Amino acid sequence: MTRSSTNQPPASIDALTRDLPPEILSTLSELRALIKLAIPDATEKLNLGWKSLNYHHPYVGYFCGLFPFQDRIDVAFEFGILLADPDGIFDGYGKQVGYVRIRSVEGIPRAPFQRMLEAAVSLPADRAVRLALVRASARPATRRE
């Protein structure tokens, strides 16, 4: 087993998921599989500080994260404010993040979710350019009911 410089074992996904109900665990597993299928070059990294699984792409870096809760999983798209949402899957926006709340495997909007993932890794590679586009965006922070 590889150890970090502090001689601590690497964190396991169990540290993130051990207290989640079975339905949320199934939903998390399905979302992970869908991301892997849609974006095969993506790498997954556990972030216990954020309590999330974060996805990085060689072209754009961090593009989305899965944030599991007891009753749902929030899928946060780093630059969601820049992504078209013709299917209306976003539940809300922050200053740059767009998020989708998923409550069950059946509630995953599969085709729109895949299109959103593909769009997220198709944004300009330069983070400074993406941030400039966010500053120029006129989309208000809203929430879907």
Protein Blocks (a to p, Z undefined) as FASTA:
>chain_A
ZZdfkopacddfklmmmmpcfklmmmmmmmmmmmmmmmmmbccdddfknopaddddfklo
pabdcdddfkbccdddfklmmpccfkopagbdcfkbccdddfbfklpcfklmmmmmmmmm
mpcfblklmmmmmmmpcbdcdddZZ
